Structures are given as structure tokens and as C-alpha cells.
Amino acid sequence: MIYRVLSKERMYQAEELWNYCFEKKTEPFFRYYFEQYCGKDNMVIGGFDKVGEEEKLRTMLHVNPYMLRLRGQEMLVPYLVGIATAPEARGQHLLRPLLETAFEVLRSQGFPFVTLMPISAGIYLPYEFAYCYYRHEYKMPLAKLQIPAIGDDLSVERLDLASLLQAVTDEETQPCNPLADIYASVTAAWNGVPQRTAFQWRKLLSVVTQENVLCAVVYRAGKAVGYMLYSLTDGTFNVQELLTQDAAAKNRLLQYAAGHRSEAQEFCWLAEPWDKTYLGFEDQALTGRLQPFMMARCLDARLALAKLPVAESMSSGSVVVLLTDKMIERNNHLLQLRTSPGKLEAVSTLEQEEVTMDMGAFTQLYFGAFSSSELWEAGHIKCSDVRKLQLLDELFPKCRTYNNEYF
């Protein structure tokens, strides 16, 4: 098996494999992805098998670039999508060498982390991917969605996404995108959030307009204070994204959703993991559940630590940490982390480790999904002196992580 980055001439094989495993060639997303995006703004890595004189693509993954705001700084983090193996090559354990190739390429390009949305966590846990993003899932009959009003100064209007796409695409006009303003303001204090540039908004709007996604915007005194992207498909009101500046605006949009009982019977929404809408539900069976959403993995722990912002209030101290990696040999480290106000020094050492964690736990810690104390309590961190966890909790404070990108 030969692994390489796909050239433009080989991209038709990626299209054929995607057509077999995911969306079909006749679907809007497929047409947009391969006509306007794939091979132009991303990279595809594949494994080829020699069949006679022809090389056939047997396995692939797509590397889509995203700029995340991670612990207050912008960091380019590739998003792995379209991971697939041709049916005739399944059972041959091709995923590991495919990931190893991708990790080597991306490490050489200076990327500390990658993310992916797994179809099954069990596929990627052995390769030390770990869940770093969660969502609160609501599924209920739409008739059961009963949301109280908070204030009466809010109004809702539908927004034509096709017109918005035209506006943000027109280079001769200054684009006015109320969704972008709301997205930026609402997510400003959250962690791991993709930064939606004008290009990212055009990409998103190009897809959702073809997939008949609708949009409702909530206003207060003429100012947009929230929006909801949603679809009405097969009797389900499906919320694709709902962001508001306060609870009153959120409730107003959910009331708007509840008014669609003639168009839908079911309601589905993946809310932020800290959402508390369920506190007002009379039926506890409708309160939903916490659902893992997206995984991440560290490719270069030393580089990640070098990029880590440290608060001026950081205590002075030190802890010896053993970081282990089963796939990337150069990503195994025994480090003494020395902290002081606004500073972190990571120094190789031969001292006895005080804390041990694998790349999955380190990634969750860095992304702020869990504190070191929580990971220790769950058995994902080993520690000879639990007092050392206090320093790690201070160095890696737990955050509200959010990511709603699907490709």
C-alpha cells in the first residue's frame, strides 16, 4: 500500500469512494464539496494499491483547515473528515497506517492538534483520540416543546439565506452578515471555537442554501440578538445551530420552533452542553442527555505547551509529567513543567514522574473539556501526589468548549 497526498488527477477516485460511503453524486453537498472546495482549499491523503498497471484508492481521509480559538489564542487545527475505506479493502487494518501518514505530514507542517467527528468512538479511541466537545441532545414530540416567554420586547423574522449568501459573495459591496456578528459575540468567551472568516461563512451558506436550511432571527428594539438555522425534514424540526445573546432570545426562538406543529411532529436540537432549557420541563423524560460530539488528538505536545497562554495570576511551582503516545514515538516526553506568573517552562528531565497521562487525556486537558482532577478521578491520569493536580488545574483551567462544524 502506497500512501500519499492525492493529486488533482487522482481526485476522481476520492469522489467515487465518497459517493460509495457518504453523500451521493446527485446530492447538493457532494456537488458543492467536490466542485468548489475539495482539492482547492483542503488536502486529501490516501492509500493506493497497485492493480495491474493502475493504482486504486483503497482508503482516504480529508484534511480541512480550521482556525480555532483555543485558550484565548488562534490556532490552525486540521479537521479530519471523509475517513473511508473501499469495501474490497476492509478488514485489512488500513486505518492505522493512514493515520500515521497523516500525523507525520501534519506534524511536519507544524500542527499541534487535529479534530474529527467520529461515526463511532471505538474506532478512534485506540489511536488516542479523545472527546473534547459535548452537546446536550433534545429529542421530543414538537407538541411537548412548551417554552415560557421571558419579556415581551422580542420579535422573530425569517432571513433569506440565499440573499445573504449573495450579499457576502458580492465583492463590490461591504457585506452585512448579522449571523456573523451574533456568532462572534456569543462565542467570544467559549473555548475551541472555530473562527468563521468571510470564507468560512460563504462555505457554510453555500451548503445550507442547497440543503434547504432555513433561518430565523430574533430582534430586540430592531437589533439582532440571536438566530436559529433549522430544517423541516421528514416530519422533524431539526435545529442545526441556535445562538443567542441571552435566555429570553433563546426562548423566543424555541417558541417559534414550537409553532411549527402543522409542518413537523418531532423536535431535535443539539444544544451547548451547559444548556439549562430543560429546567422548565414538566416531563423529566424530555430533559435530554449529554452526548459526545467531537474528538481531538495532540500530534505535538511540546509545540502545544510552547503555545499555551499562561495567566498572570499563575502560581509558581513545578510538576514532573510523563506524556505517553502509542503512535507517535517522538511525542513521548518526560517533562518538568515550571510555572510562574505569565510563564511556563517545559524542560526534559530524568526525575521520577509525578503525573502520567496519555495523549487523549493531555488533549482533553488542553482543550479544557475536563480538569486534571476530574481526569484523575476518572482514572485517566495517574498521580503520585494529588496536590500536584492543583497546579495543573490552575495551568489548564476547565473551559466551555464549543464546535458546530460538520465538514
Long-range contacts (C-beta under 8 A, 24 or more apart in sequence): 1-47, 1-48, 1-49, 1-58, 1-94, 1-97, 2-47, 2-48, 2-49, 2-50, 2-55, 3-45, 3-46, 3-47, 3-48, 3-97, 3-98, 3-101, 4-45, 4-46, 4-48, 5-43, 5-44, 5-45, 5-46, 5-105, 6-39, 6-43, 6-44, 6-45, 6-46, 6-57, 6-60, 8-39, 10-46, 10-55, 10-57, 11-38, 11-39, 11-44, 13-46, 13-56, 13-57, 14-38, 14-44, 14-46, 14-57, 14-60, 14-62, 14-82, 16-57, 17-57, 17-60, 17-84, 17-86, 18-82, 18-84, 20-84, 20-86, 20-87, 21-84, 22-82, 22-84, 28-207, 28-210, 28-211, 29-207, 29-210, 29-211, 29-407, 31-210, 32-206, 32-207, 32-210, 33-407, 36-206, 37-203, 38-62, 41-65, 41-199, 44-82, 45-98, 45-101, 45-102, 45-105, 46-98, 47-94, 47-97, 47-98, 47-101, 49-89, 56-86, 57-86, 58-85, 58-86, 58-88, 58-89, 58-94, 59-84, 59-85, 59-86, 59-89, 59-94, 59-95, 59-98, 60-84, 60-98, 61-98, 61-99, 61-102, 63-102, 63-106, 64-407, 66-115, 66-194, 66-195, 66-200, 66-405, 67-194, 67-195, 67-197, 68-115, 68-192, 68-193, 68-194, 68-195, 68-403, 69-190, 69-191, 69-192, 69-193, 69-195, 70-113, 70-191, 70-192, 70-366, 70-367, 71-191, 71-308, 71-309, 71-366, 71-368, 71-399, 72-309, 73-307, 73-309, 74-195, 75-112, 75-113, 75-307, 76-111, 77-111, 77-112, 77-113, 77-114, 77-115, 77-296, 78-106, 78-111, 78-114, 78-115, 79-114, 79-115, 79-116, 79-405, 79-407, 80-114, 80-115, 80-116, 81-116, 81-117, 81-407, 83-116, 95-123, 95-127, 96-127, 96-327, 99-127, 99-327, 100-327, 103-299, 103-327, 103-328, 106-299, 107-299, 107-300, 107-328, 107-330, 110-300, 110-303, 111-299, 111-300, 112-298, 112-299, 112-300, 112-301, 112-303, 112-304, 112-307, 113-296, 113-297, 113-298, 113-299, 113-304, 113-363, 113-366, 114-296, 114-297, 114-299, 115-294, 115-295, 115-296, 115-297, 115-403, 116-294, 116-295, 116-296, 117-293, 117-294, 117-295, 117-406, 118-295, 121-292, 121-295, 124-295, 125-360, 127-297, 127-326, 127-327, 128-297, 128-325, 128-326, 128-327, 128-358, 128-359, 128-360, 128-363, 129-295, 129-296, 129-297, 129-360, 129-363, 130-295, 130-296, 130-297, 130-359, 130-360, 130-361, 130-363, 130-364, 130-369, 131-292, 131-293, 131-294, 131-295, 131-364, 131-369, 132-192, 132-294, 132-295, 132-296, 132-363, 132-364, 132-367, 132-369, 132-401, 133-192, 133-292, 133-293, 133-294, 133-295, 133-296, 133-367, 133-369, 133-401, 133-402, 133-403, 134-273, 134-290, 134-291, 134-292, 134-293, 134-369, 134-401, 135-270, 135-271, 135-272, 135-273, 135-290, 135-291, 135-293, 136-270, 136-271, 136-272, 136-273, 136-274, 136-275, 136-278, 136-288, 136-289, 136-290, 136-291, 137-268, 137-269, 137-270, 137-271, 137-288, 137-289, 137-290, 137-291, 138-267, 138-268, 138-269, 138-270, 138-271, 138-277, 138-278, 138-286, 138-288, 139-266, 139-267, 139-268, 139-288, 140-266, 140-267, 140-286, 141-265, 141-266, 141-267, 142-237, 142-257, 142-258, 142-260, 142-261, 142-264, 142-265, 142-266, 142-267, 143-261, 143-265, 144-267, 144-283, 144-286, 145-254, 145-257, 145-258, 145-267, 146-258, 146-281, 146-282, 147-251, 147-254, 147-255, 147-258, 147-277, 147-280, 148-251, 148-280, 149-248, 149-251, 149-252, 149-255, 150-247, 150-248, 150-251, 151-248, 153-220, 153-221, 154-218, 154-219, 154-220, 154-225, 154-248, 154-249, 154-252, 155-218, 155-219, 156-216, 156-217, 156-218, 156-219, 156-252, 156-253, 156-256, 157-216, 157-217, 157-219, 158-214, 158-215, 158-216, 158-217, 159-215, 159-216, 159-217, 159-227, 160-215, 161-205, 161-208, 161-209, 161-213, 161-214, 161-215, 162-209, 164-205, 164-215, 165-202, 165-205, 165-206, 165-209, 168-198, 168-201, 168-202, 168-205, 169-202, 177-201, 178-217, 178-224, 178-227, 179-215, 179-217, 179-227, 181-224, 182-224, 182-225, 182-226, 182-227, 182-243, 182-244, 182-245, 183-243, 185-245, 186-226, 186-243, 186-244, 186-245, 187-243, 187-402, 189-400, 190-399, 190-400, 190-401, 190-402, 191-367, 191-368, 191-399, 191-400, 191-401, 191-402, 192-367, 192-368, 192-399, 192-401, 192-402, 192-403, 193-401, 193-402, 193-403, 194-403, 194-404, 194-405, 207-407, 208-240, 213-240, 216-253, 216-256, 218-244, 218-249, 218-252, 218-253, 218-256, 220-249, 225-249, 226-250, 226-252, 226-253, 227-253, 228-253, 228-256, 228-257, 230-257, 232-260, 232-263, 232-264, 235-264, 235-265, 235-266, 236-264, 236-265, 236-266, 236-267, 236-268, 237-263, 237-264, 237-266, 237-267, 237-268, 238-268, 238-269, 239-267, 239-268, 239-269, 239-270, 241-404, 242-269, 242-271, 250-277, 251-277, 272-400, 272-402, 273-400, 274-400, 293-403, 294-403, 296-363, 296-364, 296-367, 297-359, 297-360, 297-363, 298-331, 298-359, 298-362, 298-363, 298-366, 299-328, 299-331, 300-331, 301-325, 301-331, 301-333, 301-359, 301-362, 302-333, 302-335, 302-346, 304-366, 305-335, 305-337, 305-344, 305-346, 306-346, 308-344, 308-366, 308-395, 310-339, 310-341, 310-342, 310-343, 310-344, 310-395, 311-341, 311-342, 311-394, 312-341, 312-342, 313-341, 314-339, 314-340, 314-341, 314-342, 314-343, 314-344, 314-394, 314-395, 315-339, 315-391, 315-394, 316-340, 316-341, 317-391, 318-391, 319-354, 319-355, 319-388, 319-391, 319-392, 320-349, 320-351, 320-352, 320-353, 320-354, 320-355, 321-353, 321-354, 321-355, 321-356, 321-357, 321-392, 322-353, 322-355, 322-356, 322-357, 323-357, 323-358, 323-359, 323-362, 324-356, 324-357, 324-358, 324-359, 325-358, 325-359, 326-358, 328-359, 331-359, 337-391, 337-395, 339-391, 339-394, 339-395, 344-395, 352-384, 353-384, 354-383, 354-384, 354-385, 354-388, 355-381, 355-382, 355-383, 355-384, 355-388, 355-389, 355-392, 356-381, 356-382, 356-383, 357-381, 357-382, 365-392, 365-396, 366-396, 367-399, 367-401, 368-396, 368-397, 368-398, 368-399, 368-400, 368-401, 369-398, 369-399, 369-401, 370-398, 371-396, 371-397, 371-398, 372-396, 374-398
